[in-house]
Amino acid sequence: MDNQLQDFHFDLDINSVLNFMGYSDPDKARKKIREIAEAEMPRANELADSWGQAIEVPLCGIDGEAIFLKRGAEQVTLQSTQLPKILRKADAVTILLVTAGQKVTDESRRLMAAGKMTQALAVSAVGSAMVVDLMKELTRQVFENAKQRDYGTTLRVGPGYTGWHLDDQETLFSFYSPTQLPITLSNGIMMEPEKSLLGMVGLNPGGKEAPEIEPCRICDLKGCDMRKAPFRGFDGEGKTIDLQDGHATSASN
């Protein structure tokens, strides 16, 4: 199976790394913590074993809170309160699977075993930032391909997002051939290497690209210490919804 991210070069954002180290406000990180994170960031390309693959799948229909996808000769169902809204104009979906590889996790564990806890946390955060950047790049590639056919992409979401149960991760994963993957799925939920992500975008006629959105804006988890933005809901076309007055605004607001 082709690796669409084999030549990807990382240029990480310090704020993203600090977020994954537990600082929802990076400005509150102590100087020493920032220095350790900045020292580990250049190692991203050394520790990377990047892989990614996008698979386009026909959308067979939508009924209530269910969407139906074609998998070979059969039809599979995804259950979600949000997917029908996101995909209401879509003709197909593209499933996205990426991993930063095992080396970055192994290095974090090595540092932890050596008692270098802060460095271990920083390397783990670098790995998390890496896989997010890989997912963004694969999504960009999908849009560029879709645009050539006068299609655009919806917001990218995945199982576990608000309104979509994590159980569907196993269904999405089943579209990939396990014997050709550098990623495994245990109990239908946990992926190995752990710095891996699975997501999906819809393909809409018209060539428009939904922007990246802060995940906190479409997550209704209460009491989260990592929250960076208020939950505002979303309409699936790059706009968030103010839950108090129903007003749609740009996803970047």
Backbone as a ProteinNet text record, in pm:
[ID]
protein_1_A
[PRIMARY]
MDNQLQDFHFDLDINSVLNFMGYSDPDKARKKIREIAEAEMPRANELADSWGQAIEVPLCGIDGEAIFLKRGAEQVTLQSTQLPKILRKADAVTILLVTAGQKVTDESRRLMAAGKMTQALAVSAVGSAMVVDLMKELTRQVFENAKQRDYGTTLRVGPGYTGWHLDDQETLFSFYSPTQLPITLSNGIMMEPEKSLLGMVGLNPGGKEAPEIEPCRICDLKGCDMRKAPFRGFDGEGKTIDLQDGHATSASN
[TERTIARY]
85	0	88.7	62.6	146.6	149.5	266.7	284.1	281.4	174.1	158.3	235.1	297.6	366.6	514.3	567	703.7	805.3	784	882.2	844.9	751.1	707.3	817.5	839.2	939.2	867.3	904.5	838	899.1	812.8	851.8	750.9	774.2	674.2	658.2	540.9	506.2	525.8	604.4	631.1	502.4	404.5	279.1	205.4	211.3	148.2	215.3	347.4	420	387.2	384.9	352.7	209	118.2	-19.2	-20.9	54.2	56.4	134.2	211.3	277.8	187.5	66.3	-30.3	-56.9	-0.6	-19.7	-122.9	-248.3	-350.4	-318.4	-248.7	-196.6	-44.1	18.9	164.4	243.3	187.2	258.5	280.6	207.1	220.2	326.3	386.1	493.1	617.2	680.7	802.9	914.3	1006.9	1115.3	1191.2	1218.2	1293.7	1216.8	1086.5	1003.4	1008.7	993.3	998.7	1133.4	1240.9	1374.6	1391.1	1338.7	1348.3	1266.7	1146.5	1062.6	1131.5	1187.6	1254.7	1377.1	1443.5	1561.3	1523.9	1405.7	1362.8	1294.1	1237.1	1161.9	1241.8	1369.8	1445	1465.7	1439.7	1458.6	1341.6	1238.6	1118.6	1151	1232.2	1262.2	1353.3	1437.7	1524.5	1442.1	1338.3	1258.6	1138.5	1117.2	997.2	1010.1	903.2	885.5	744.2	726.5	593	528.8	399.5	320.7	179.6	119.4	-19.1	-82.6	-211.6	-284.3	-428.8	-478.7	-618	-692.3	-811.4	-893.1	-1028.3	-1062.5	-1193.1	-1298.7	-1413.1	-1518.9	-1652.5	-1732.1	-1863.7	-1956.6	-2029.9	-2133.3	-2265.5	-2322.8	-2443.1	-2571.3	-2569.3	-2691.2	-2681.5	-2780.1	-2791.1	-2934.8	-2951	-3085.4	-3083.8	-3145	-3147.6	-3009	-2963.1	-2830.4	-2733.5	-2761.2	-2674.6	-2629.8	-2504.6	-2457.7	-2411.2	-2420.3	-2391.5	-2279.4	-2175.1	-2059.6	-2047.3	-1996.2	-1975.5	-1836.6	-1830.5	-1704.2	-1704.9	-1637.5	-1641	-1781.9	-1832.9	-1967.1	-2071.9	-2028.7	-2123.2	-2136.9	-2226.8	-2252.9	-2234.7	-2163.3	-2142.5	-2207	-2237.5	-2309.9	-2224.5	-2226.3	-2165.9	-2277	-2276	-2378.7	-2322.8	-2390.3	-2342.6	-2452.4	-2460.9	-2554.5	-2500.5	-2367	-2305.4	-2274	-2236.8	-2197	-2302.3	-2431.8	-2530.3	-2530.9	-2502.6	-2496	-2373.5	-2260.1	-2135.7	-2141.4	-2203.2	-2197.7	-2323.2	-2409.6	-2539.4	-2528.1	-2416.5	-2398.2	-2292.8	-2237.7	-2124.4	-2168.9	-2085	-2104.8	-2022.3	-1915.5	-1824.4	-1752.4	-1677.1	-1592.3	-1451.4	-1355.2	-1218.3	-1174.4	-1131.9	-1082	-931.7	-883.7	-744.3	-680.7	-567	-495.7	-348.5	-294.4	-154.7	-86.8	45.8	124.5	259.8	310.5	446.1	548.4	500.2	588.9	620.8	698.8	727.3	848.6	940.2	1067.8	1049.8	956.1	939.8	885.3	796.2	745.5	854.9	935.2	1045.3	1144.3	1171.8	1265.2	1208.4	1081	1017.4	1025.8	1000.4	1008.3	1151.2	1248.2	1388.8	1427.7	1386.2	1416.6	1348.4	1227.8	1156.1	1226.2	1269.3	1339.4	1471	1529.5	1654.6	1630.6	1504	1471	1462.6	1465.9	1457.9	1312.9	1233.6	1089.4	1044	1102.5	1059	1095.5	1216	1255.4	1165.3	1129.9	1040.8	904.7	853.1	725	734.1	847	864.4	868.9	940.4	948.7	812	738	602.7	514.5	527.9	450.1	492	620.9	669.1	603.2	594.4	529	382.9	314.2	172.6	157.3	245.3	240.4	273.1	363.6	400.3	280.7	206.4	96.2	-17	-35.1	-134.7	-93.4	35	82.2	69.7	93.4	77.7	-67.1	-160.6	-301.5	-341.9	-291.2	-320	-266.5	-145.2	-85.7	-163.5	-204.6	-280.4	-415.3	-477.9	-604.5	-584.1	-473.4	-442.8	-427.7	-359.1	-342.7	-476.9	-563.7	-696.6	-772	-764.8	-834	-776.9	-644.2	-582.7	-625.9	-635.6	-682.2	-829.2	-909.4	-1052.9	-1078.6	-1000.7	-1019.2	-1002.8	-914.4	-893.5	-1017.4	-1106.4	-1232	-1351.7	-1322	-1424.5	-1502	-1429	-1484.8	-1410.8	-1475.3	-1412.9	-1422.7	-1373.1	-1373.1	-1449.4	-1511.3	-1579.7	-1478.4	-1527	-1444.5	-1397.6	-1278.4	-1226.6	-1267.4	-1325.4	-1363.9	-1325.3	-1337.9	-1306.4	-1386.1	-1391.3	-1459.7	-1404.1	-1492.5	-1452.7	-1482.4	-1497.5	-1542.9	-1686.7	-1727.9	-1864.3	-1965.1	-2057	-2161.2	-2122.3	-1999.7	-1955.8	-1881	-1940.2	-1884.9	-1755.6	-1663.6	-1532.6	-1540.8	-1651.2	-1665.6	-1650.9	-1685.5	-1678.1	-1534.8	-1438.2	-1299	-1264.7	-1314.8	-1287.9	-1347.7	-1466.3	-1529.3	-1446.4	-1400.5	-1317	-1186.2	-1128.1	-1000.5	-1014.3	-1134.6	-1155.9	-1145.6	-1144	-1128.6	-983.7	-892	-750.9	-716.3	-622.2	-576.8	-476.4	-508.6	-421.1	-282.8	-271.2	-140.7	-45.3	-96.5	-13.6	5.5	-42.5	-39.1	76.6	137	234.8	166.1	33.3	-47.1	-138.2	-152.5	-247.2	-350.8	-465.5	-574.8	-612.2	-605.3	-640.1	-772.7	-855.3	-986.1	-1074	-1043.2	-1122.6	-1100.5	-1005.4	-990.7	-846.3	-752.3	-615.6	-529.4	-464.1	-375.8	-230.4	-154	-9.6	56.1	157.7	214.9	110.9	136	36.5	25.1	129.8	122	62.1	-64.9	-139	-276.1	-332.6	-465.1	-546.6	-677.6	-772.6	-881.4	-913.8	-1016	-1087.5	-1174.3	-1253.8	-1297.3	-1301.1	-1361.1	-1461.8	-1562.1	-1654.9	-1607.8	-1650	-1617.9	-1745.7	-1746.8	-1863.6	-1840.5	-1939.3	-1925	-1903.1	-1815.6	-1799.6	-1660.8	-1570.7	-1431	-1392.7	-1478.8	-1444	-1377.6	-1285.6	-1212.7	-1256.8	-1304.3	-1334.8	-1203.3	-1190.9	-1065.3	-1041.6	-915.1	-885.1	-958.8	-1010.1	-1083.8	-1023.5	-1020.4	-973.4	-1063.9	-1008.2	-1093.3	-1178.2	-1128.8	-1205.9	-1341.3	-1351.4	-1476.9	-1586	-1547.1	-1648.2	-1644.9	-1593	-1590.1	-1667.5	-1766.4	-1850	-1810.6	-1688.7	-1641.9	-1633.8	-1696.9	-1700.3	-1586.2	-1538.7	-1435	-1299.8	-1269.3	-1141.7	-1034.5	-924.4	-815.6	-736.3	-754.2	-679.5	-756.3	-877.1	-959.6	-891.8	-885.9	-824.6	-925.4	-1048.6	-1153.3	-1287.7	-1391.7	-1522.8	-1589.6	-1671.6	-1750.9	-1858	-1863.1	-1961.3	-2040.7	-2016.7	-2087	-2032.9	-2087.6	-2040.9	-2145.2	-2135.5	-2233.3	-2174	-2044.8	-1982.8	-1925.3	-1939.9	-1890	-1790.1	-1714.4	-1613	-1665.7	-1783.8	-1839.8	-1876.9	-1851.9	-1896.4	-2028	-2103.7	-2235	-2233.2	-2267.1	-2281.9	-2405.5	-2386.4	-2496.4	-2601.4	-2569.4	-2665.3	-2762.2	-2710.1	-2800.6	-2811.7	-2738.1	-2749.2	-2678.6	-2598.8	-2532.2	-2411.1	-2398.9	-2285.6	-2172.3	-2048.8	-1933.8	-1821.5	-1717	-1602	-1537.1	-1486.1	-1424.2	-1302.2	-1241	-1121.8	-1152.6	-1280.3	-1316.1	-1319
-119	0	124.3	217.9	335.7	420.2	476.7	569.2	711.3	783.9	918.8	1023.5	984.7	1080.7	1046.9	964.9	916.3	1029.8	1135.3	1243.1	1366.9	1353.9	1470.4	1516.3	1649.3	1709.1	1788.2	1766.2	1832	1968.6	2062.9	2194.9	2229.2	2175	2179	2317.8	2339.3	2462.6	2439.6	2525.4	2510.7	2512.8	2591.9	2597.6	2464	2395.6	2265.4	2164.9	2166.4	2074	2102	2229.3	2264.9	2227.9	2240.6	2195.7	2048.8	1966.9	1823.7	1790.1	1885	1866.1	1904.9	1950.8	1981.7	2127.7	2214.4	2358	2407.1	2421.8	2474.3	2618	2689.4	2822.9	2812.8	2802.9	2783.7	2893	3012.8	3122.2	3095.3	2999.6	2967.9	2861.5	2810	2710.8	2779.1	2715.3	2770.4	2772.5	2864.8	2882.2	2752.2	2676.6	2553.1	2449.9	2442.7	2349.5	2384.6	2512	2557.8	2523.4	2544	2515.7	2367	2280.9	2136.7	2098.3	2153.4	2123.9	2169.6	2289.5	2342.3	2259.5	2202.2	2119.3	1986.6	1935.2	1806	1818.4	1932.6	1949.8	1919.2	1962.4	1933.9	1785.3	1700.5	1556.5	1490.4	1566.4	1508.2	1430.5	1488.7	1420.5	1300.2	1305.8	1192.3	1074.8	1107	1003.3	958.4	1021.4	993.6	865.8	792	682.1	699.8	809.4	856.5	768.1	749.1	673.6	729.2	733.4	777.9	728.5	701.3	653.9	701.5	755	798.2	704.1	661.6	570.8	635.1	654.3	712	601.8	629.4	529.3	590.7	521.1	573.3	587	695.8	717.1	669.8	564.5	503.3	571.4	638.9	703.7	746.9	825.7	875.4	853.7	804	780.1	811	922.6	961.6	989.5	909.4	926.3	819.7	763.6	661.5	703.3	671.8	686.2	548.7	526.6	395.2	408.1	327.8	329.4	195.3	199.3	76.4	21.5	-103.6	-172.1	-302.1	-299.4	-415.3	-439.5	-560.5	-595.3	-569.1	-523.9	-503.5	-355.7	-329.4	-194.5	-193.2	-93.2	-83.9	44.3	45.3	156.3	223.2	356.2	435.3	511.6	509.1	574.7	702.4	814.5	941.7	1046.7	1133.1	1244.7	1356.1	1361.1	1471.5	1439.3	1313	1279.4	1313.7	1286	1322.3	1471.5	1556.6	1700.5	1734.8	1675.1	1704	1655.7	1539.5	1473	1492.6	1584.1	1595.9	1631.6	1694.3	1729.2	1642.7	1545.2	1467.9	1356.2	1326.3	1211.7	1091.4	1117.8	1012.5	1062.6	972.8	1011.3	961.2	1021.7	971.6	941.6	818.5	776.2	802.3	856.3	896.2	824.9	760.5	689.4	729.7	775.4	820.3	769.7	759.7	729.9	798.6	840.5	894.6	783.6	660.1	546.3	516.5	412.6	362.2	427.8	482.6	529.6	640.6	732.1	844.5	796.2	697	640.2	563.6	487.5	413.4	508.9	621.3	717.6	780.4	810.9	865.1	764.5	637.3	533.8	514.8	526.7	513.7	624.2	746.3	859.4	844.2	793.5	772.8	668.2	560.3	455.7	506	606.9	667	774.5	795.6	894	1036.6	1054.9	1189.7	1218.7	1241.7	1248.6	1365.8	1482.9	1600	1583.9	1533.1	1507.4	1401.8	1299.3	1195	1252.6	1340.3	1404.7	1491.4	1561.8	1648.7	1567.3	1455.2	1371.5	1311.8	1269.3	1218.8	1326.9	1449.6	1561.2	1592.5	1581.8	1599.4	1495.9	1371.4	1267.3	1297.6	1349.9	1384.8	1498.2	1598.5	1709.5	1660.6	1564.3	1508.3	1443.7	1360.8	1288.4	1383.1	1491.2	1591.4	1658.6	1693.2	1755	1659.3	1530.9	1432.2	1424.2	1427.8	1422.8	1547.6	1662.2	1785.5	1778.6	1724.2	1713.8	1616.8	1503.7	1407.8	1466.6	1539.9	1607.8	1708.7	1781.4	1878.1	1807.7	1693.7	1618.9	1572.6	1527.6	1482.6	1597.8	1716.6	1831.1	1866.9	1867.6	1903	1805.9	1678.7	1578.7	1600.3	1628	1649.1	1773.2	1877.8	2003.9	1985.6	1895.4	1870.3	1809.7	1754.2	1696.8	1785.5	1910	2006.3	1960.1	1902.3	1864.7	1938.9	1949.8	2005.4	1906.7	1947	1859.6	1923.2	1838.6	1883.9	1895.9	1935.7	1927.1	1783.3	1768.8	1636.2	1600	1484.4	1435.2	1288.2	1232.5	1092.1	1033.8	902.2	838.2	888.7	919.1	975.7	1123.3	1190.4	1329.2	1331.9	1448.4	1463.2	1415.7	1327.8	1279.5	1160.1	1105.9	989.7	895.9	780	687.4	625.1	602.4	547.2	406.5	336.5	200.2	193.8	303.3	302.7	307.2	323.7	322.9	189.7	80.4	-51.9	-65.1	-6.1	-11.5	63.1	182.8	258.4	185.2	129.5	59.1	-60.6	-118.5	-238.5	-212.5	-86	-55	-73.4	-87.1	-107	-255.9	-298.6	-436.6	-453.1	-528.8	-536.1	-591.8	-676.9	-735.9	-636.3	-522.9	-423.2	-297.7	-299	-179.5	-180.7	-63.5	-53.1	-19.9	-34.3	0.2	-118.2	-147.4	-249.7	-186.6	-253.2	-205.3	-316	-286.8	-385.7	-351	-450.8	-432.4	-329.9	-307.1	-214.3	-68.8	-39.1	97.9	146.9	72.4	120.5	87.4	191.1	171.7	165.1	82.9	74.1	90.5	177.7	266.1	362.1	405.2	488.5	627.8	675.6	805.6	786	747.2	721.4	786.2	822.1	884.6	830.9	824.5	781.6	887.7	929.3	1031.4	1015.9	1112	1103.9	1243.4	1267.1	1388.2	1346.5	1430.5	1410	1484.8	1438.2	1503.8	1564.3	1699	1772.9	1830.8	1828.4	1898.5	2047.2	2107.1	2252.1	2301.8	2217.2	2257.5	2337.8	2356.1	2434.4	2346.3	2407.8	2336.5	2387.9	2298.1	2337.7	2361.8	2468.9	2498.5	2406.2	2402.5	2334	2405.9	2330	2388.2	2340.7	2427.5	2389.2	2278.1	2157.9	2046.1	2076.4	2163.4	2196.7	2258	2322.8	2389	2288.7	2166.2	2065.5	1949.3	1975.9	1876.2	1930.6	1854.8	1902.4	1843	1786.3	1730.7	1840.7	1818.8	1918.5	1896.4	2006.3	1998.2	1956.1	1982.2	1942.1	2046.6	2005.2	2097.6	2138.3	2066.1	2094.5	2182.8	2224.9	2302	2433.1	2458.9	2580.7	2676	2628.9	2713	2656.3	2740.2	2691.2	2605	2510.4	2428.3	2515.8	2513.9	2595.4	2515.9	2384.3	2306.4	2337.9	2274	2298.8	2252.4	2308.2	2273.6	2188.2	2152.8	2063.4	2132.5	2264.6	2335.5	2444.2	2420.6	2517	2628.8	2613.6	2714.4	2652.7	2729	2685.5	2753.3	2693.1	2744.9	2791	2916.8	2966.7	2900.6	2816.8	2737.2	2820.8	2947.2	3031.5	3099.3	3144.4	3215.3	3152	3039.6	2970.5	3040	3142.3	3218.4	3144.7	3132.7	3064.1	3162.6	3124	3209.1	3127	3197	3127.5	3038.1	2924.5	2829	2887.7	2988.1	3045.6	3146.6	3181.8	3281.3	3222.4
0	0	0	-91.3	-107	20.3	46.8	158.8	104.2	130.1	76.9	156.5	266.4	353.4	371.1	283.5	298.3	301.9	225.5	213.8	294.8	385.6	462.3	558.1	562.8	651.2	759.7	884.5	996.9	1027.1	1055.5	1105.6	1215	1334.4	1440.6	1501.6	1557	1627	1776.8	1842.3	1984	2066	2024.6	2099.5	2095.7	1981.2	1969.5	2062.5	2067.1	2154.3	2300.5	2339.4	2478	2512.9	2417	2439.6	2478.9	2404.7	2432.6	2559.5	2609.8	2738.5	2854.5	2822.4	2926.9	2947.8	2862	2877.4	2775.5	2820.6	2730.3	2690.8	2778.6	2748.2	2747.8	2629.9	2624	2694.5	2705.5	2771.3	2919.6	2975.4	3117.5	3144.6	3039.7	3057.9	3114.4	3211.8	3268.4	3163.7	3181.2	3084.6	3062.3	3168.8	3157.6	3075	3096.1	3018.5	2871	2840.2	2699.7	2637.7	2712.2	2659.5	2628.4	2716.9	2693.1	2569.5	2557	2440.2	2311.4	2313.9	2194.6	2158.6	2259.6	2233.4	2168	2198.7	2143.8	2008	1978	1853.2	1726.7	1717.5	1593.8	1568.5	1668.8	1652.4	1579.2	1549.6	1488.2	1361.3	1273.4	1146.9	1167.7	1269.4	1304.1	1357.7	1435.8	1501.2	1418.9	1305.7	1226.7	1144.5	1140.8	1045.6	989.9	918.5	880.7	774.8	791.7	694	693.2	574.3	564.4	436.4	442.6	325.7	334.5	223.7	212.4	117.6	158.1	76.9	52.3	-75.2	-110.2	-115.2	-54.3	-39.6	-82.5	-163.9	-202.6	-81.3	-78.6	23.2	-36.4	23.5	-32.3	11.2	124.7	170.3	314.9	355.8	492.9	538.1	660.8	714	863.4	901.9	1042.1	1094	1190.6	1248.2	1198.3	1081.4	1023.1	882.9	850.3	712.6	665.6	533.8	476.6	373.9	392	303.4	232.3	109.3	31.2	59.9	103.5	128.2	50.2	-64.4	-152.6	-201.3	-179.8	-225.8	-118.3	-1.1	107.6	144.3	235.6	283.4	434.5	484.8	629	680	809.5	871.3	977.3	977.7	1083.5	1153.9	1286.8	1365.3	1427.7	1404.5	1457.8	1447.8	1547.7	1539.3	1451.2	1432.7	1359.8	1214.3	1184.6	1047.6	942.2	966.2	863.5	831.8	931.1	906.4	821.9	857.2	786.6	641.9	620.4	489.8	406.4	446.5	378.7	231.1	189.5	48.5	-19.6	52.3	0.8	-92.8	-191.3	-280.7	-236.5	-160.9	-116.7	7.9	70.1	181.7	154.7	222.9	218.6	360.8	383.2	513.8	516.9	628.8	641.6	760.8	738.1	843.5	837.2	951.2	954.6	1081.6	1074.9	1193.4	1184.2	1299.1	1306.1	1325.9	1347.4	1364.9	1510.8	1531.8	1666.5	1731.2	1650.9	1706.5	1809.3	1785.3	1877.6	2011.8	2009.7	2135.4	2208.3	2133.8	2195.5	2262	2198.4	2255.8	2382.6	2382.9	2502.5	2617.5	2588.1	2691.8	2740.7	2651.6	2691.5	2788.9	2757.8	2845.9	2981.5	2978.9	3104.6	3190.2	3127.6	3200.9	3259	3191.8	3239.3	3345.2	3380.3	3482.7	3432.2	3300.2	3241.7	3204.8	3309	3292.2	3204.9	3225	3147	3000.6	2974.1	2835.3	2772.4	2849.9	2798.6	2762.9	2849.6	2822.5	2698.1	2682.7	2565.8	2437.1	2437.7	2317.4	2284.7	2386.3	2362.2	2301.3	2351.4	2297	2153.9	2125.2	1987.6	1896.9	1943.5	1864	1838.3	1937.9	1920.3	1820.9	1830.7	1734.6	1593.7	1583.4	1453.8	1385.2	1459.5	1395.3	1357.6	1433.2	1395	1263.9	1251.8	1127.4	1009.3	1032.7	925.5	879.4	973.9	936.8	857.9	898.7	824.7	682	666.3	533.3	445	500.5	420.2	381.1	471.5	439.3	327.3	332	225.7	91.6	91.1	-33.4	-88.6	0.3	-42.5	-106.9	-46.8	-104.9	-241.8	-254.7	-383	-491.8	-457.4	-553.3	-587.1	-484.5	-506.7	-590.7	-568.1	-639.8	-790.3	-830.1	-972.7	-1038.5	-955.7	-1006.6	-972.1	-932.8	-894.2	-770.8	-677.4	-548.6	-438.1	-324.1	-204.7	-90.9	25	141.5	257.3	337.9	458.5	572.6	688.8	808	827.8	882.4	914.2	1057.1	1072.2	1205	1214.7	1333.6	1351.9	1466.4	1475.9	1587.7	1720.9	1813.6	1941.4	1951.3	1835.5	1837.6	1889.3	1938.4	1987.5	1883.1	1925.7	1836.1	1752.1	1771.6	1694.2	1787.3	1815.8	1914.2	1863.8	1957.4	1923	1864.8	1888.2	1835.5	1683.7	1614.7	1468.1	1416.2	1505.7	1461.3	1395.3	1451.8	1395.4	1255	1234	1101.7	998.7	1032.4	938.4	911.1	1015.2	1001.2	907.6	901.1	820.3	670.4	628.1	486.5	440.3	534.5	502.7	512.6	431.2	435.1	549.3	653.7	771.3	742	641.2	611.6	546.8	500.1	433.4	517.7	641.2	724.9	824.2	851.1	959.6	1092.3	1096.1	1213.5	1245.1	1373.4	1416.4	1508.6	1520.1	1603.8	1701.1	1831.4	1931.7	1996.7	2018.5	2083.3	2010.6	1883	1804.8	1838.6	1929.1	1977.8	1973.3	2034	2051.9	1930.2	1875.1	1761.2	1806.1	1739.2	1756.8	1620.3	1607.1	1708.2	1767.8	1891.4	1959.5	1898.5	1831.5	1764.3	1625.1	1623.1	1500.1	1511.6	1397.4	1394.8	1278	1299.1	1196.8	1186.3	1065	1046.3	913.8	884.5	761.9	720.3	589.9	533.9	427.9	407.4	297.9	174.4	57.3	-70	-127	-133.2	-179.8	-318.4	-406.9	-534.7	-510.8	-591	-583.9	-554.6	-508.9	-496.8	-375.4	-274.6	-157.8	-51.4	20.4	126.1	261.4	347.8	484.8	558.1	634.7	703.5	821.6	866.2	991.5	1103.7	1198.8	1309.6	1440.7	1539.4	1671.5	1725.1	1750.5	1794	1916.8	2005.5	2126.3	2090.8	1976.2	1940	1903.7	1873.2	1839.1	1938	2058.2	2165.2	2284.4	2332.3	2442.5	2577.8	2587.9	2714.3	2819.7	2931.5	3038.2	3136.7	3196	3297.9	3246.4	3120.3	3060.4	3088.9	3152.2	3183.4	3059.6	2948.9	2826.7	2729.3	2765.9	2672.8	2635.3	2502.4	2450.3	2389.9	2370.5	2311.8	2356.2	2364.8	2409	2302.9	2347.9	2256.5	2192.5	2057.6	1987.6	1884.9	1876.5	1775	1636.8	1533.3	1397.5	1297.6	1177.6	1074.9	963.6	975.8	877.8	756.2	744.7	627.4	665.3	771.4	809.9	896.4	951.4	1039.3	1173.1	1279.8	1410.7	1442	1531.6	1567.3	1711.9	1735.3	1870.3	1929.6	2030.3	2082.9	2155.3	2185.1	2254	2158.3	2042.7	1951.7	1814	1790.4	1662.4	1548.4	1576.4	1471.6	1420	1288.4	1227.5	1203.2	1240.4	1221.3	1161.2	1112.4	1055.7	1159.4	1114.2	1207.6	1275.1	1217	1276.2	1385	1401.4	1501.7	1641
[MASK]
+++++++++++++++++++++++++++++++++++++++++++++++++++++++++++++++++++++++++++++++++++++++++++++++++++++++++++++++++++++++++++++++++++++++++++++++++++++++++++++++++++++++++++++++++++++++++++++++++++++++++++++++++++++++++++++++++++++++++++++++++++++++++++++

